[in-house]
Amino acid sequence: MTTLEILAESHTHSVSDHVHHFEMGSWLLILAYIVSVAGSVVGLACTRRSADAEVQRDRLRWLAMAAVAIGGVAIWLMHFIAMLGFAVPGSVIRYNLGWTFASAVLSIGATFLGLVVVGRTVNVPRLLVGGVIMGLAVNLMHYTGMWALQLQGEISYNKVYVGLSIAIAVVAATVALWFTLVLESLWLRFVAGLVMGVAVVGMHFTGMAAVSVEVDQSAPIPGGLEVFTFLFPVFVVGLLALAVPITAVLMAPDRGAIDLEAEADRLAVELANARRSEAAAIGSGIGATPQNGSARTAPSARASV
């Protein structure tokens, strides 16, 4: 059993015997982390591309793709994959479609805002504010998604674990953004995606460790959708959503290659100008020789006459 499983299960059993977070096995934890890392890596790559964009419209386009990858896939889709393992014996679990959709919109929107605040260059105040916004975006999505959850009973939260989940998300999101803006190495940016994945998954299961449920079996079966009903099509849509920024990142020219090409063009222009100047100087010298020669021979010609 993993550390997160022990953390979640030990806490929930001490508070309530009615909550299980890994009903379908720990493989969901692995899948959730992989999805979160994939969305984070793609989103942070788009964030880096936005910093290199010269036109504001292009920069916002990159940030929009980054927000969809991070907010929509790394955060939102990861949450509901992990929630496949959430079970409450004695209660049916359903999800309110409106709140579920709202959680996705809030996650993407808050992520976009955080990325815009960070800016193109490393600025510590903006980086901290952007990291806080992105960390809160993770929490906002999580607890909005939990608000969409409907069951036969009452859900309560341990405030200490809620505060800890917020701190984990904010710190890790800030570190991931710093990695992305400062480090040039592709592998280190991948590490940033791993860190961001830890932030999202760690926040989720820490937040879930705060959950306890008081089951009321006399309550009516709640309305809404089962998580399997909407998760599979959403998973497919999420993968397709990642395909767009991945394609854009792969097709976009590298900033280093652009700089090298610009430098090569500049040197070529300077070389061409130097050759034209040299040719002009040589031509001027050739043209001046006959004139000087004519001036020197003119007296001799007059003398012979």
Secondary structure as the mmCIF struct_conf table of DSSP 4:
data_model
#
loop_
_struct_conf.conf_type_id
_struct_conf.id
_struct_conf.beg_label_comp_id
_struct_conf.beg_label_asym_id
_struct_conf.beg_label_seq_id
_struct_conf.end_label_comp_id
_struct_conf.end_label_asym_id
_struct_conf.end_label_seq_id
HELX_RH_AL_P HELX_RH_AL_P1 THR A 3 VAL A 15
TURN_TY1_P TURN_TY1_P1 ASP A 17 HIS A 18
STRN STRN1 HIS A 20 HIS A 20
BEND BEND1 HIS A 21 HIS A 21
TURN_TY1_P TURN_TY1_P2 GLU A 23 MET A 24
TURN_TY1_P TURN_TY1_P3 SER A 26 SER A 26
HELX_RH_AL_P HELX_RH_AL_P2 TRP A 27 ASP A 52
BEND BEND2 GLU A 54 VAL A 55
HELX_RH_AL_P HELX_RH_AL_P3 GLN A 56 ALA A 67
HELX_RH_PI_P HELX_RH_PI_P1 VAL A 68 LEU A 77
HELX_RH_AL_P HELX_RH_AL_P4 MET A 78 ALA A 82
HELX_RH_3T_P HELX_RH_3T_P1 MET A 83 GLY A 85
STRN STRN2 ALA A 87 ALA A 87
TURN_TY1_P TURN_TY1_P4 PRO A 89 GLY A 90
STRN STRN3 ARG A 94 TYR A 95
HELX_RH_AL_P HELX_RH_AL_P5 LEU A 97 VAL A 118
BEND BEND3 ARG A 120 THR A 121
HELX_RH_AL_P HELX_RH_AL_P6 VAL A 124 ALA A 148
STRN STRN4 LEU A 149 GLN A 150
BEND BEND4 GLN A 152 GLN A 152
STRN STRN5 GLY A 153 TYR A 157
HELX_RH_AL_P HELX_RH_AL_P7 LYS A 159 VAL A 182
HELX_RH_AL_P HELX_RH_AL_P8 LEU A 186 ALA A 209
TURN_TY1_P TURN_TY1_P5 ALA A 210 ALA A 210
STRN STRN6 VAL A 211 VAL A 215
TURN_TY1_P TURN_TY1_P6 GLN A 217 SER A 218
BEND BEND5 ALA A 219 ALA A 219
HELX_LH_PP_P HELX_LH_PP_P1 PRO A 220 PRO A 222
BEND BEND6 GLY A 224 GLY A 224
STRN STRN7 LEU A 225 LEU A 225
HELX_RH_AL_P HELX_RH_AL_P9 VAL A 227 MET A 251
BEND BEND7 ALA A 252 ALA A 252
HELX_LH_PP_P HELX_LH_PP_P2 PRO A 253 ASP A 254
HELX_RH_AL_P HELX_RH_AL_P10 ARG A 255 SER A 304
#
